[in-house]
Each structure stands twice: as C-alpha cells, then as structure tokens.
C-alpha cells in the first residue's frame, strides 16, 4: 500500500472575525496592500488610490477600522437553467490575500520575538534562520539553517495550509564589512547581519552604517569571486532525507507547541498524507529508449554499451584536433589515448559511439601565453585552413576550471566556442586539472563521447514512440548574473520521438520575436506534415496572455485551427511542495509517479528509482518538477487521457539529455534552451552563428 506525505500542515482560522486598521498614508512601519484586496469600506472611506496601508490588528489613532468575518458567506440563487446554485456574497469577508499576509505577519513577529533571525519580507512567506549544529571546516563562517513557512489557502486540501520547507545552509562571514571591504566591492554585498537582524546591504539602518565593524555579510557568488575562493563541489547526497529530517525537527521543536498553536491552530497530526486518488504513474514503457538496430533499454549507459547508438553522424569524414597550452601537452596526449582506446578504462570512440577517431599530424594548436591566451588562440585558429568537405571537431583543453573566480578566464571558453562555430566547427571542452588529478577520470568518457556524437549530428538514442502528427517546442530561460538580463532559448522543435530540429534565442521582452520563431517552426513542420493535429509548448514558467496571443494569431494566419497545449514546467526548488515515500528508506517516490496538487497542476517525480531494489545512489535524488497544463481549447484538458499523455511526454523528454548517460529530471525541451540562453550573452551581438542554430554545440 502506498504511503506518501507532503511537507504541508493544515490549520484553522484562530478566530471567526478580525478587526483590521487601515490608512491611506504611506508609512515604512506599515504593510502596503493593493486596492484590489482591501475591503470595499476602505475605498469608500479614503477614496480610490493604488495602495492603502495597514497595521493589521494593532490599533493606531486616526486609522479606519474594519471588522469582518474570515469565512465568506454564500446565498442560494436560481441559475440560468432554472436550478439552484450557491453564490459567493461579495465583501462578506476579508479577502484571502489580506488574510495570507496577516497570518504570515503573525508568524514573522512570533519568531522575531523569540530572538531568531527573520528575513524582513513576510508578504509571501517567512524565512527563519537558526544557528546550525554543523560547523564550518574553514573557520571563516558562522552557519545558519534556513527554514521557510508559507501560508496557503486550499492549494492541495480544502483547508488553510502551512507549507514548511528547509532552504539549506547559509554561510555568514565572521569578518565584518569593515575588514572585507578592502578586497570586496560594496556592490558584491547582498544580505548582511547587523544587531541580530537580516538586512539588504543597501537598506541598512543608519546605526549599521555607523558601525560597519558589526555588520557581517552573507556569503554569495560575488563575494566568493572577489575573495578568490574556490567553488565547493555540489552536494549530491540524499536531499529528501536531509529535507524531511530538517522539517520534522523544526515542526517538533517550534511548531507543535502550545504557544505557536495559539497563534496558528494546527489541526493536522503532523505533515498531511497524500491521498491515493491524487496519485498516478506514467505508462510502464515511458522510460524505454531505442538504441542501435532497434534494441531497447531503460538505462542509457547499458544501451550504449550493449547496442551502440541509434544513428551515426551523417558523415564519416571527421577530423579531431586539440587546442591546448604547452604545459598541458600530457593532458592532450592522455585524452588522445582515451579517444583511441589505448588509455585504461575506456575502449575508444570508435567502439563506444561507432565514430572514426582521426587526428591529422601537426594540425592541433598549442599556445604559449597562459595568462592572456586569447590573442594567440584567435590568430592560430583564424589562420588555419579547414577543408570544406571535412567535419572538424575541436577538443579544447582548458587550463582554467569553468568555476575559476577570474571571469576573464571563463570568458575565453565562450569566445573560442563562438569563433569555432563561425567556422562551422563544434568543440568539446576538457578541464585539464580534472584529467590529471582524478584517477577515475575514465568514468567521464562515456558522457564526453555521447556529447561529441550529438555535436556531429548523430543520435545516441531516441524515444521508443510511434510518431504522432504533433510538434513539440521548448522554451527555457537563464538569467545571467554578470549581465542581469534574462535570456530565453526558444523554438527548440522536436517531433515526439525526441528528434531535434532547430532553435533560436531572445531577450525576455522579445515576445513577438519569440512567437515569430515558434510560428516559423510550425510552418516548416506543417509543410512536411500537413495533418498536424496539435502544437505542444513546454514553457519555463506560466505563459501569459501577451506571450500566447501572438502565437494564436500566427496560427490563424497559417490557417491552422489546431489546439495549443501549454505545459508550464518549473524546477521544484527547496521552497516548494515536495512529497516523500514513507515506505522507502530513502524517501524519494518511484520514478514516473505524479501527484495532482490542484486543477491540472502536478508534481512529477523524474529519477532512476524504477523499483525498490534497482536504484543506483550515484544517479542522485532530484526533487520533482512542477507541471501546469493549459489548452487554448479548454475542454481538451478536462480529458484525463490527454493530460496523462502530456505528463508522459515531459517524462520521456527528460530521457533525451545527451550531455550525460545519467538521467536528468528536467526535460530537454526546457534544459537545452536554458543552456543556450546561459551562453548567448557572451557572444558578439548576442547572436548565435548560423551553424549553431541546428547543432547541439552547447552540450
């Protein structure tokens, strides 16, 4: 029997009605509320304006008080068909939005009064920082465990809900701003701690500005780069156990107490169970992949090893060449040995991806200037003659890690990629240090090999699907912190077997250009497949009307009256709904499990735990992804068969990631565009060279 639970508690309203105090005068100590969510009486009292201000239940002289019920009233009326129906009575109760803010405010003030660090914004949730029991090995930091409490109304249940999440550990420098400012620009400081309070650095109170020796910055990537700190390896341990242990401890210590329950009357006995009726599984064959000669497997590594790739590069006339610093000659030699199959641990490219491996003698590029290598690399690449009937692929041995704190060094990688693309050449970067320091580096070779095959337009594997008359387009985004601009990778168009066609890239505000690229992809697809039945768009967020309307208009111009399905796909971060399988020691639900969390909203667990016995912990413990399904013909998403088909499709596309033989939890329809959007700002004029528009060069 299934036994799952959410990270959600349910609670009752602490009282039947509330008296709240309002004013129309702005004050920093008050909470600002939009005119749409205040009681009608407030607008009548002060006249219409964009915002009003409330002290909630704190009585303030001269403020206008409103007493209202917390539960709305309904009345029975006759509907248009002559039947009786229950109708909500407008303004009969305080709005849900006001109540959410009020309960978040109560929680915020409660923990602040206990002496805990609390983030100042309580509008959407309350973040509480507790001193961690873990200690920092470097001795540089004080560590804090971060928890978030978010009030929800009838999101998963029919009750008031409290979403409890564990946000991980934050590091706070033991050295003050006064000490660190010698090495760190003020622009690098974001959150700081002063006088047991959390503040944004540019919002410090005047007392803090007079005492920078008592202001302690919270670690972030900018302070890391400024101080030249090395990047820690990502934590690949079981996040489900870590998360569940943390929220259980927090619940038992701070929430399941008389004092807190007086404020927020929790009525669930711990975290609520997932009702079985809300759970489903994708089709049993949804994880089947096709490899060489029609053979199938569910594990990419096994399929590649036993059957070889589904299809080869469309040319056998392939030459490899290396670009490396003279100090890394031995690294290039070792990689050459791996690719030939003479180096221990890997059988070679010709055996694994069935691609001939050849390097022309004396063709590789060795550069000498390690500190400022770009000028030398640029001239050697541009001066080299590349035969037009040979497909070249460059292996760049980078003397710098991609996590190097020196941004100018990281930039070389992008500039070289762009330069080679302009010459019609894909490239594969290799971290020199990893090759020489990791004695099990050969475990990385299968990943490198399949990425090379994909860049050569081969197909490592594809979905075991019957081709349908539909086009799937993915739109992903990446906000580059160096440029503070969100870029959108788009129009990755796929047939439903996972075969990729083409993509483009835009800035966030270019909604018409985005729509235009999608319509072009539909037009090209429909010219070859005139019986196209539907367009499916995997979108990185909820698609707004401004983004959807030009797509609908474009389809009308093409004379296509096909439904457009929008599947919004969000990575579940820590501060979101999660579910745990209480019947399994590691708590992660089985791969392909989905849970309904609202109207056409789902959590999809996308991992490699296919059974209780067959899980490899090296594959990781990804959190679920969050899906929201919408259709321009609304009745189609009321058909559960169609909805399940779309969930299945998202699950299958996550198996098409050709940068690794390991399964990813995000479908390539979102992941690939996101990877392009990450690189685009580093290219001249934010333009992808033409060769790169139908090639997986970014893997």
C-alpha positions in Angstrom: 0.0 0.0 0.0 1.3 3.5 -0.9 2.2 5.8 1.9 3.3 9.3 0.9 3.2 12.6 2.7 3.6 16.3 1.8 5.6 19.0 3.6 2.2 20.6 4.5 0.4 21.2 7.8 -3.3 22.3 7.9 -4.7 24.8 10.4 -7.9 26.6 11.4 -8.6 30.3 11.5 -7.8 31.4 15.1 -11.0 33.4 15.3 -14.2 33.9 13.3 -13.8 37.6 12.6 -11.0 40.2 12.7 -10.7 43.9 13.2 -8.0 45.4 10.9 -6.8 49.1 10.9 -6.2 51.0 7.6 -4.9 54.3 6.5 -4.2 56.0 3.1 -0.9 57.5 4.2 2.3 55.6 3.4 4.5 54.7 6.4 7.5 52.3 6.4 6.3 50.6 9.5 3.0 49.6 7.9 2.2 46.9 5.3 1.2 48.2 1.9 -1.8 46.5 0.3 -3.2 46.9 -3.2 -6.7 48.4 -3.7 -7.9 45.1 -5.3 -7.7 43.2 -2.0 -8.9 45.7 0.7 -12.5 45.7 1.9 -14.9 48.0 0.0 -15.3 50.1 3.1 -11.6 51.2 3.0 -12.1 52.6 -0.6 -15.3 54.3 0.4 -13.6 55.9 3.4 -10.5 57.2 1.7 -11.4 57.3 -2.0 -9.7 55.4 -4.8 -6.0 55.1 -4.9 -3.4 52.4 -5.9 -2.4 51.3 -2.4 -3.5 51.5 1.2 -1.6 50.7 4.4 -2.5 48.5 7.4 -1.1 47.9 10.9 -3.3 44.7 10.9 -4.8 44.3 14.3 -2.6 46.9 16.0 -4.9 49.9 17.0 -3.5 53.2 15.7 -5.1 56.6 16.4 -6.8 58.0 13.3 -6.8 54.7 11.4 -10.0 53.4 9.9 -11.1 50.1 11.4 -12.9 47.3 9.6 -14.4 44.3 11.3 -15.2 41.4 9.0 -15.6 37.6 9.0 -12.7 35.4 7.9 -15.0 33.0 6.1 -17.1 34.3 3.2 -20.9 33.9 3.1 -22.9 32.3 0.3 -26.5 32.6 -0.8 -28.7 30.3 -2.9 -29.9 31.7 -6.1 -31.5 30.4 -9.3 -29.0 29.9 -12.1 -29.6 30.4 -15.9 -31.0 26.9 -16.2 -33.6 27.3 -13.5 -31.7 25.2 -10.9 -30.4 26.4 -7.5 -26.8 27.4 -7.1 -24.7 28.7 -4.3 -23.2 32.2 -5.0 -20.4 33.9 -3.1 -21.5 37.2 -1.4 -19.1 40.0 -2.4 -17.3 41.8 0.5 -18.9 39.4 3.1 -15.4 38.5 4.5 -11.8 39.7 4.4 -10.0 38.7 1.2 -7.8 35.6 1.0 -4.8 37.8 0.1 -5.2 40.0 3.2 -5.6 37.0 5.4 -2.5 35.3 4.0 -0.5 38.4 4.7 -1.9 38.7 8.2 -1.0 35.1 9.1 2.4 35.5 7.6 2.8 38.7 9.6 1.8 36.8 12.8 4.4 34.1 12.1 7.1 36.6 11.3 6.5 38.6 14.5 6.3 35.4 16.6 9.8 34.2 15.5 11.3 37.6 15.7 10.1 37.9 19.3 11.9 34.6 20.0 15.2 36.3 19.1 15.7 34.4 15.8 17.0 35.9 12.6 14.0 36.5 10.3 14.1 37.9 6.7 12.2 41.2 6.5 9.8 40.3 3.7 6.7 38.3 5.0 4.3 39.1 2.2 4.6 35.7 0.5 6.4 33.7 3.3 8.5 33.9 6.4 12.2 32.8 6.3 13.7 31.9 9.7 17.5 31.4 10.2 18.6 29.2 13.1 22.2 28.6 14.2 23.3 25.4 12.5 24.7 22.4 14.5 27.1 21.9 11.7 30.4 23.7 11.9 32.4 25.3 9.1 35.6 23.4 8.3 37.4 26.6 7.1 36.7 28.6 10.3 35.7 31.6 8.2 31.9 31.4 8.6 29.1 31.0 11.1 26.5 28.6 9.6 22.7 29.0 9.7 19.9 26.5 8.8 17.2 28.3 6.9 13.5 27.4 7.1 10.6 28.9 5.3 6.9 29.0 6.3 4.3 29.9 3.7 0.5 30.3 4.3 -1.6 28.8 1.5 -5.4 28.7 1.1 -6.8 25.4 -0.2 -3.9 24.7 -2.5 -3.8 20.9 -2.0 -6.5 20.4 0.6 -9.8 22.2 1.3 -8.3 23.9 4.3 -5.8 26.5 5.4 -2.3 25.2 4.8 1.2 25.9 6.1 3.9 24.9 3.7 7.1 24.1 5.7 10.4 23.9 3.8 14.1 23.6 4.5 16.1 26.0 2.4 19.6 24.7 3.2 22.6 26.3 5.0 23.7 29.9 4.6 27.3 31.0 5.4 27.9 34.3 7.2 31.4 35.7 7.3 33.0 36.0 10.7 34.9 39.0 9.3 32.9 42.3 9.2 32.2 44.5 6.2 34.9 46.9 7.6 37.6 44.2 7.3 36.3 42.7 4.0 35.8 46.0 2.2 39.5 46.1 1.3 39.0 43.2 -1.0 35.3 43.2 -1.7 33.4 46.0 -3.6 30.2 47.2 -1.8 28.3 46.0 -4.9 29.2 42.4 -4.0 27.4 42.5 -0.6 23.8 41.5 -0.7 22.3 40.2 2.6 24.1 41.2 5.8 23.5 40.6 9.6 23.5 43.5 12.0 22.3 43.7 15.6 20.6 40.2 15.2 18.7 41.4 12.1 18.9 40.5 8.5 19.1 43.4 6.0 20.0 44.0 2.4 23.3 45.9 2.5 21.8 48.9 0.7 18.9 49.0 3.2 21.0 49.0 6.4 19.6 51.3 9.1 21.8 54.3 9.9 23.0 52.7 13.1 24.5 49.9 10.9 26.1 52.4 8.6 27.9 53.9 11.6 29.2 50.5 12.7 30.5 48.5 9.7 32.7 46.6 12.1 29.4 45.0 13.5 27.9 44.2 10.0 28.6 40.7 8.8 28.0 39.7 5.1 26.2 36.6 4.0 28.3 34.6 1.5 27.3 34.9 -2.2 28.9 34.2 -5.6 30.1 37.8 -5.9 31.9 37.8 -2.5 33.4 34.4 -3.5 34.8 35.8 -6.8 36.1 39.0 -5.1 38.0 36.9 -2.5 39.1 34.3 -5.0 37.5 31.5 -3.0 37.2 28.1 -4.7 33.8 26.7 -5.5 32.6 23.8 -3.4 31.6 20.6 -5.2 27.8 20.3 -5.4 26.2 18.2 -2.6 24.9 15.0 -4.2 23.7 13.4 -1.1 20.0 12.5 -0.5 18.2 15.8 -0.3 14.9 14.1 0.5 16.2 12.7 3.8 18.0 15.9 4.6 14.9 18.0 3.9 12.5 15.6 5.8 14.8 15.3 8.8 15.1 19.1 9.0 11.4 19.9 8.7 10.5 17.2 11.2 12.9 18.7 13.7 11.5 22.2 13.1 7.9 21.0 13.4 8.6 19.1 16.7 10.7 21.9 18.2 8.9 25.1 17.1 5.5 24.5 15.6 4.0 21.7 17.6 3.9 23.8 20.7 1.1 25.4 22.7 2.4 29.0 22.1 2.6 28.6 18.3 -0.8 26.8 18.1 -2.5 29.7 19.9 -1.4 31.8 17.0 -1.8 29.3 14.2 -4.1 26.5 15.3 -2.6 23.5 13.5 -5.2 20.7 13.2 -3.3 18.1 11.3 -1.4 15.4 13.2 2.0 16.2 11.6 2.5 16.5 7.8 -0.5 15.6 5.8 -0.7 12.3 3.8 -1.1 12.3 0.0 -4.5 10.9 -0.9 -4.2 7.8 -3.1 -6.8 9.3 -5.5 -4.4 12.1 -6.3 -1.6 9.8 -7.4 -0.8 8.2 -10.8 2.1 6.7 -12.7 3.3 7.3 -16.3 3.0 4.3 -18.7 5.3 1.4 -17.9 7.1 1.8 -21.2 7.7 5.5 -21.0 11.3 5.1 -20.0 12.1 2.8 -22.9 14.8 4.1 -25.2 15.8 2.9 -28.7 19.5 2.2 -29.4 21.3 0.5 -32.3 19.4 -1.9 -34.6 16.1 -1.3 -32.8 17.3 -2.6 -29.4 15.8 -1.0 -26.2 16.9 -0.3 -22.7 15.9 2.0 -19.9 19.5 2.8 -18.8 21.4 4.9 -21.4 24.8 3.6 -20.3 23.7 0.0 -20.7 22.0 0.7 -24.0 25.1 2.4 -25.5 27.5 -0.3 -24.2 25.4 -3.2 -25.4 23.8 -1.9 -28.6 25.7 1.3 -29.7 24.0 4.5 -30.8 20.6 4.7 -32.5 22.1 6.5 -35.5 25.5 7.7 -36.6 26.9 11.1 -37.8 25.8 11.8 -41.4 29.5 12.0 -42.4 32.4 9.7 -41.7 34.8 12.3 -42.9 35.6 13.6 -39.4 38.9 15.0 -38.1 39.6 15.8 -34.4 42.2 18.4 -33.3 43.3 19.7 -29.9 43.8 23.2 -28.7 45.9 23.3 -25.5 48.6 25.2 -23.6 52.1 23.8 -23.9 52.1 22.8 -20.2 49.1 20.6 -20.9 50.7 18.5 -23.6 50.5 15.4 -21.4 46.8 16.1 -20.9 46.2 16.2 -24.6 48.2 13.0 -25.0 46.1 11.3 -22.4 42.8 12.4 -23.9 44.1 11.2 -27.3 44.8 7.8 -25.7 41.3 7.7 -24.3 39.7 8.5 -27.7 41.9 5.9 -29.4 41.1 3.3 -26.8 44.7 2.8 -25.7 44.3 4.5 -22.3 43.0 2.4 -19.4 39.3 2.5 -18.6 37.7 3.4 -21.9 37.5 1.4 -25.2 37.7 4.4 -27.5 35.3 6.5 -29.5 35.1 4.1 -32.5 33.9 1.3 -30.2 31.5 3.3 -27.9 29.9 5.7 -30.4 30.9 3.9 -33.6 32.6 7.1 -34.9 36.1 7.0 -36.5 38.7 8.9 -34.5 41.4 10.5 -36.5 43.8 13.5 -35.8 45.9 14.9 -38.6 49.6 15.1 -37.7 50.7 18.6 -36.8 47.2 20.1 -37.1 46.5 20.6 -33.4 47.1 24.1 -31.9 49.5 24.7 -29.0 49.6 28.1 -27.4 52.2 29.5 -25.0 50.7 32.5 -23.2 48.7 31.1 -20.3 47.7 34.3 -18.5 46.4 36.1 -21.6 45.9 33.4 -24.2 43.1 34.8 -26.3 45.0 36.8 -28.9 47.3 33.8 -29.6 44.5 31.3 -29.8 42.4 33.6 -32.1 45.2 34.1 -34.6 46.2 30.4 -34.7 42.5 29.4 -35.3 41.8 32.1 -37.9 45.0 31.4 -39.8 44.3 27.7 -40.1 42.8 26.3 -43.3 39.8 24.0 -42.7 38.9 21.7 -45.6 35.2 22.3 -46.6 34.4 18.6 -47.1 35.8 17.6 -43.7 33.8 17.8 -40.5 36.2 19.0 -37.8 35.6 18.8 -34.0 37.9 20.7 -31.6 39.0 19.4 -28.2 39.9 22.4 -26.1 42.0 21.5 -23.1 41.2 24.4 -20.8 44.0 25.4 -18.4 41.3 27.0 -16.2 38.4 25.5 -14.4 34.9 26.7 -15.6 34.4 27.6 -11.9 37.5 29.9 -11.8 36.8 33.0 -9.8 38.5 35.0 -12.6 35.7 35.9 -15.0 38.1 36.9 -17.8 39.4 33.4 -17.9 35.9 31.9 -18.1 35.2 34.2 -21.0 37.9 32.5 -23.2 35.8 29.4 -23.3 32.8 31.2 -24.7 34.8 33.3 -27.2 36.5 30.2 -28.5 33.2 28.4 -28.9 31.8 31.3 -30.9 34.9 31.6 -33.1 34.8 27.9 -34.0 31.0 28.0 -34.6 31.6 30.8 -37.2 33.9 28.3 -39.0 31.3 25.5 -38.8 33.1 23.6 -36.0 31.7 22.2 -32.8 34.0 21.9 -29.8 34.3 19.9 -26.6 36.0 21.4 -23.5 38.1 19.3 -21.2 39.2 20.6 -17.7 43.0 19.9 -17.7 43.2 19.7 -13.9 40.5 17.1 -13.6 42.2 14.8 -16.2 45.4 14.7 -14.3 44.2 14.7 -10.7 41.2 12.3 -10.9 42.5 8.7 -11.2 39.0 7.6 -12.2 38.6 10.2 -15.0 37.7 7.5 -17.4 34.2 7.4 -15.9 33.6 10.8 -17.6 34.5 9.5 -21.0 31.0 8.0 -21.9 29.4 11.4 -21.2 32.1 13.2 -23.3 31.6 10.6 -26.1 27.8 10.9 -26.4 28.1 14.7 -26.4 30.6 14.5 -29.2 28.3 12.2 -31.2 25.3 14.6 -30.7 27.5 17.5 -31.9 28.3 15.5 -35.0 24.6 15.2 -35.7 24.5 11.5 -34.6 21.7 10.2 -32.4 22.9 8.4 -29.3 19.3 7.1 -28.5 15.8 8.2 -29.2 12.4 7.6 -27.6 10.6 4.4 -28.4 7.5 6.2 -29.7 5.1 6.0 -32.6 5.5 9.2 -34.5 2.4 11.5 -34.0 1.3 14.4 -36.0 2.3 17.0 -33.5 5.2 19.4 -32.9 6.8 19.9 -29.5 8.5 23.2 -28.9 10.6 24.0 -25.8 11.2 27.4 -24.3 13.7 27.8 -21.5 15.4 30.8 -19.8 18.5 31.7 -18.0 19.2 35.0 -16.1 22.9 35.7 -16.4 24.1 37.3 -13.2 27.0 39.0 -15.0 24.6 40.9 -17.3 21.5 41.0 -15.2 19.4 40.2 -18.3 17.1 37.2 -18.7 17.7 35.4 -22.0 15.2 33.0 -23.5 16.3 30.0 -25.6 13.4 29.0 -27.8 12.0 27.2 -30.7 13.8 24.0 -30.0 11.4 22.0 -32.0 11.1 18.3 -31.6 9.0 15.6 -33.2 7.5 13.4 -30.4 10.3 10.8 -30.7 12.8 13.4 -29.4 14.4 14.4 -32.8 15.6 17.9 -32.6 15.2 20.4 -35.5 16.3 24.0 -34.7 16.4 26.8 -32.1 16.9 30.5 -31.6 17.4 32.8 -28.7 15.9 36.1 -27.5 15.9 38.6 -24.6 13.0 38.3 -22.2 11.0 41.2 -23.5 11.1 40.0 -27.2 7.7 38.2 -27.0 6.8 39.0 -30.7 10.1 37.6 -31.9 9.6 34.5 -29.8 6.1 34.0 -31.2 7.5 34.5 -34.7 10.1 31.8 -34.2 7.5 29.4 -32.9 5.2 30.1 -35.9 8.1 29.6 -38.4 8.8 26.2 -36.8 5.1 25.3 -37.1 5.0 26.4 -40.7 8.1 24.3 -41.6 6.8 21.3 -39.8 3.3 21.6 -41.3 4.7 21.9 -44.8 6.1 18.4 -44.4 3.3 17.1 -42.1 0.0 18.7 -43.3 -2.0 16.6 -41.0 -0.5 18.3 -37.9 -3.0 17.7 -35.0 -1.6 19.9 -32.2 1.2 22.2 -31.0 2.7 21.4 -27.6 4.8 24.1 -26.0 6.9 23.3 -22.9 7.4 26.7 -21.2 9.7 27.5 -18.4 7.0 29.5 -16.5 3.3 30.1 -16.7 2.7 31.6 -20.1 1.0 35.0 -20.0 -1.6 36.3 -22.4 0.9 38.7 -24.0 3.1 35.7 -24.9 0.3 33.4 -26.1 -1.8 35.8 -28.2 0.8 36.4 -31.0 1.2 32.6 -31.3 -2.6 32.1 -31.7 -2.7 34.9 -34.2 0.2 33.4 -36.2 -1.6 30.0 -36.3 -4.7 31.8 -37.7 -2.6 33.4 -40.4 -1.4 29.9 -41.3 -5.0 28.7 -41.5 -4.3 26.1 -38.7 -7.1 25.7 -36.2 -5.2 23.3 -34.0 -5.2 23.3 -30.2 -2.1 24.8 -28.5 -1.2 22.9 -25.2 1.0 24.9 -22.8 2.8 22.8 -20.3 4.5 25.1 -17.8 7.5 23.3 -16.3 9.2 24.5 -13.1 12.1 23.1 -11.3 11.0 22.4 -7.7 13.4 24.4 -5.6 13.6 23.8 -1.8 10.9 26.4 -1.1 8.1 24.4 -2.7 5.7 21.5 -2.3 7.5 18.1 -2.1 6.3 14.6 -1.3 8.0 11.7 0.5 7.6 8.0 0.1 7.4 6.8 3.7 7.6 3.1 2.7 11.2 3.5 1.3 14.2 4.3 3.5 15.5 7.0 1.2 12.0 8.7 0.9 12.2 9.5 -2.9 9.0 8.4 -4.7 9.3 6.0 -7.6 10.2 7.4 -11.0 7.2 8.3 -13.1 5.0 8.9 -10.0 2.8 12.1 -10.4 0.6 13.8 -7.8 -2.2 16.1 -8.5 -1.8 19.4 -6.5 -4.6 21.4 -8.0 -6.6 21.8 -11.2 -4.2 20.4 -13.9 -1.2 21.0 -11.6 1.1 18.1 -10.9 4.3 17.1 -9.2 6.2 14.7 -11.4 9.0 12.6 -9.9 11.6 12.1 -12.6 14.5 10.0 -11.4 16.0 6.5 -11.8 14.3 4.7 -8.9 12.3 2.3 -11.1 11.8 -0.2 -8.3 12.7 -0.6 -4.6 15.7 -2.7 -5.4 17.2 -1.3 -8.6 18.3 2.2 -7.6 21.9 3.5 -8.0 22.5 6.3 -5.5 25.2 7.8 -7.9 22.3 8.9 -10.1 21.2 11.4 -7.4 17.9 12.3 -5.7 16.3 15.0 -7.8 13.3 16.8 -6.4 10.1 16.6 -8.5 9.3 19.0 -11.3 6.1 21.0 -11.2 3.7 20.9 -14.2 0.8 23.1 -15.0 -1.3 22.2 -18.1 -3.4 24.7 -20.2 -5.0 24.4 -23.6 -6.5 27.0 -25.9 -9.4 24.6 -26.2 -10.3 24.3 -22.5 -12.4 21.1 -22.8 -9.3 19.1 -24.0 -7.6 19.4 -20.6 -10.6 18.1 -18.9 -9.9 14.8 -20.7 -7.6 12.8 -18.3 -6.2 10.6 -21.1 -4.9 13.8 -22.9 -3.4 15.2 -19.6 -1.7 11.9 -18.8 -0.3 11.8 -22.4 1.3 15.3 -21.8 2.7 14.2 -18.5 4.2 11.1 -20.1 5.7 13.3 -22.8 7.5 15.5 -20.3 8.8 12.4 -18.5 10.1 10.9 -21.8 11.8 14.1 -23.0 13.9 14.2 -19.8 15.4 10.9 -21.1 16.8 12.7 -24.2 19.6 14.5 -22.5 22.8 13.9 -24.5 25.3 15.5 -22.2 25.4 12.6 -19.9 24.5 8.9 -19.7 22.7 9.8 -16.5 19.0 10.6 -16.4 18.1 14.3 -15.8 14.9 15.4 -14.1 14.2 18.4 -16.4 13.1 17.6 -20.0 15.5 18.7 -22.8 12.7 20.9 -24.2 13.5 23.2 -21.2 17.1 22.2 -20.4 18.6 22.7 -23.8 17.2 26.2 -24.4 18.3 27.1 -20.9 21.9 26.0 -21.7 21.9 28.1 -24.8 20.5 31.1 -23.0 23.3 30.8 -20.5 25.9 31.1 -23.2 24.3 33.7 -25.5 25.2 36.9 -23.6 28.9 36.1 -24.0 28.6 36.1 -27.9 29.1 39.2 -30.0 25.8 41.0 -30.6 24.0 38.2 -28.6 23.8 36.3 -31.9 24.2 32.5 -32.4 26.3 31.9 -35.6 24.2 30.2 -38.3 25.9 26.8 -38.0 24.9 26.7 -34.3 21.2 27.0 -35.0 20.7 23.4 -35.9 23.6 21.8 -34.0 23.9 20.7 -30.3 27.2 22.6 -29.9 26.4 23.7 -26.4 26.4 20.2 -24.8 
